[in-house]
Structures are given as structure tokens and as C-alpha cells.
């Protein structure tokens, strides 16, 4: 057995047909498709919602820390309650 690396054109010219082989163009198209999905491809509605809720949770936690540091406990309590509500939404 001898392994020979051929380009697509040369392999067709020689009559080589390897069902496990793939074209470089197919590989590159696959990589491009993955990048396109990362840039702004469709995202399932639930995943999008979880992302939004996570961002909101992070903002609420930052606000809570600020309120506690400023000794604004009434605001802190309200933020704590909002965070608990959001946590229940994330787990359901």
C-alpha cells in the first residue's frame, strides 16, 4: 500500500475515487459557515432569552453591590428581590 496526496483535479485525472476523502474547498466552506454562525447566525429562542436574562442578572448584581456600598439598603433589598425572581426564571 502506498499513500499519495493528490489535488482534486489530479485525483480525477488518475481516476482515484476515495469515499473517505474530501475536497479542500468543502473544508473551507465548513469553516466559513461556522464563523458565519458565530457572527450572527440564528440562535434558538430559549438560548437568546437565557443570554438576555444572564446579562440582566449581571447588571442587577452590579447595581446591588453599588447600593450596598452606598448603604442604600432599601434599593439593595429591591434589587435582591429582582435577582431572586430572575434566578427562578433562569432555572425554569
C-alpha positions in Angstrom: 0.0 0.0 0.0 1.3 3.4 -0.9 -0.2 6.7 0.2 -0.2 9.5 -2.3 -1.5 13.0 -1.8 -3.2 14.4 -4.9 -5.2 17.6 -5.5 -8.8 17.2 -6.6 -8.0 17.7 -10.3 -5.1 15.2 -10.3 -7.1 12.6 -8.5 -9.9 12.9 -11.1 -7.3 12.7 -13.8 -5.8 9.5 -12.3 -9.3 8.0 -11.7 -8.8 7.9 -7.9 -12.1 7.9 -6.0 -11.8 7.7 -2.2 -15.1 7.9 -0.5 -13.4 9.0 2.8 -11.6 11.8 1.1 -12.9 15.4 1.0 -12.2 18.4 -1.1 -10.3 21.3 0.5 -13.0 23.7 -0.8 -15.6 21.7 1.2 -13.5 22.0 4.4 -13.0 25.7 3.9 -16.7 26.2 3.3 -17.4 24.4 6.5 -15.1 26.7 8.4 -16.7 29.8 6.9 -20.1 28.5 7.8 -19.1 28.1 11.4 -17.7 31.7 11.5 -20.9 33.0 10.0 -23.0 31.3 12.7 -20.8 32.9 15.4 -21.2 36.3 13.8 -24.9 36.4 13.8 -26.4 33.1 12.8 -29.8 32.1 14.0 -30.0 31.3 17.7 -32.7 29.2 19.4 -35.2 31.4 21.1 -34.6 29.9 24.5 -30.8 30.4 24.2 -31.4 34.0 23.2 -33.7 34.5 26.2 -31.2 32.9 28.6 -28.5 35.2 27.3 -30.7 38.3 27.9 -31.6 37.1 31.4 -27.9 36.5 32.2 -27.0 40.0 31.1 -29.8 41.4 33.2 -28.7 39.3 36.2 -25.1 40.7 35.8 -26.4 44.3 35.7 -28.6 43.7 38.8 -25.7 42.2 40.7 -23.5 45.2 39.9 -26.3 47.6 41.0 -26.8 45.6 44.2 -23.1 45.8 45.1 -23.2 49.6 44.4 -26.3 50.0 46.6 -24.8 48.1 49.5 -21.5 50.0 49.2 -23.5 53.3 49.4 -25.6 51.9 52.3 -28.8 52.3 50.3 -30.4 49.2 51.8 -33.9 49.8 50.5 -32.7 49.8 46.9 -30.5 46.8 47.7 -33.5 44.9 49.1 -35.5 45.7 45.9 -32.6 44.6 43.7 -32.1 41.4 45.8 -35.8 40.5 45.2 -35.4 41.2 41.4 -32.4 38.9 41.4 -34.3 36.1 43.1 -37.2 36.4 40.6 -34.7 36.3 37.7 -33.0 33.2 39.2 -36.3 31.4 39.3 -36.9 32.3 35.6 -33.5 31.0 34.6 -34.0 27.7 36.4 -37.4 27.1 35.0 
